[in-house]
Amino acid sequence: MNVHKAKRVEIIIEAPMQSRLTKALDAGGVSGYTLLPVMGGSGRSGPWTVDGQISSAGGMVHVLCIVKEDNVDTILDIAFGIVERHLGIVSVSDCEVIRPERF
């Protein structure tokens, strides 16, 4: 089986910013992404969970994108343009895909 190099971009951002981020990713040419709820975690401010929150406004969302290596800088520019003013993190890692035409 042939595999092809790609980049896995993961963005964790405040839930109210999800729509803004995904619209920017769509406009930036990302062919797809996966949204996952973040149930809790721990960071500079200490541990937190979504338990007891009345709405999702205080929660976080995990946005996962697989992109071609030559598109990663565009995606990072989009992500940082939103994340730098809000809570969130962005990470990039190498991955391999078996159907490169989908990315």
N, C-alpha and C positions, 0 to 999 in steps of 0.2 A: 504494500500500500504506500502510495506517495503522500508525503506530508509537506506542507508549505508554511513558511515562517509568517507569523503575524504578531500583533501586539495586543495584549489584554489591558484595557484601561478601566480602572475601577474608581468610581467617584462616590463618596459618601457625603451627602449634603442635607441641609435642613429640608424637611418635607415641603414647606411652603415654596421652596425654590425649585422643586422638581419640574414643574411645568416650564418654567423659564429655561432650565437647563436642557430639557428634552427638545424644546422648540429650537434652541440654538444648535443642538446636535443634528437635528433634522436639516436645518438650513445649512449646516456645515458639511453635509454629504454623508453622514453616518448612515449606513444601510440598515442598522438595527441595534437594539440594545435591550437589556433585560432590567426590569425594576424589581427590587426586593425590599421588603420592609426591614428596618433595623430594629431589633427588639431591645437593645441596650448595648452598653459598652463601658469603657473607662478611658478617660483622657486626662488632660491637664487639670480639669476641674474635678476629677474624681469619677467614681462610678455613677451610672444613671440607667434607668429603665423606662419603658413606656407604661409600666403598671401605674394605675391610678390617674393617668392623664385623661382629661375630659375630651380632648380632641387630638388629632394627629399633628396639630400645628407645632407642638414641641418635639416631635419625633424626627427621625432621620430616615433617609432613603438611600439604598445602595443602587447605583446605576452601573451596569456592567456592559462594556462595549468590546467587541473584537474588531480590530481594524488592520488594514494593510500597513506595513512598516512605513511607507512613504506618506501616510495620512496622519501619523501620530502627532506630529507637531501642530497641525491644524486643530486636532481634537484637544490637545493640551492648552492651546491658546483660548479656545472656547471655554474649557473647564475652569482655567485659572481666572478668566474674566468674570466668572460668577462666584467661584469659591473664595477668591481673595477678600471679598467684602462680607463673607458670611462664615458660619461654622462649616467645616467640611475638610475632607482630605482627598487627594488624588494620588493614585499609584499606577505604575506602568510595569508590566512584566512581559517577558517573551512567552509566546505560545506557538503551537503548531495546529494547523487546521487541515482537514482532508478535502474540503470543497472551497477552494480559494475564491471562486466566482461569487460566492455569497457575501463576501466582505468587500 
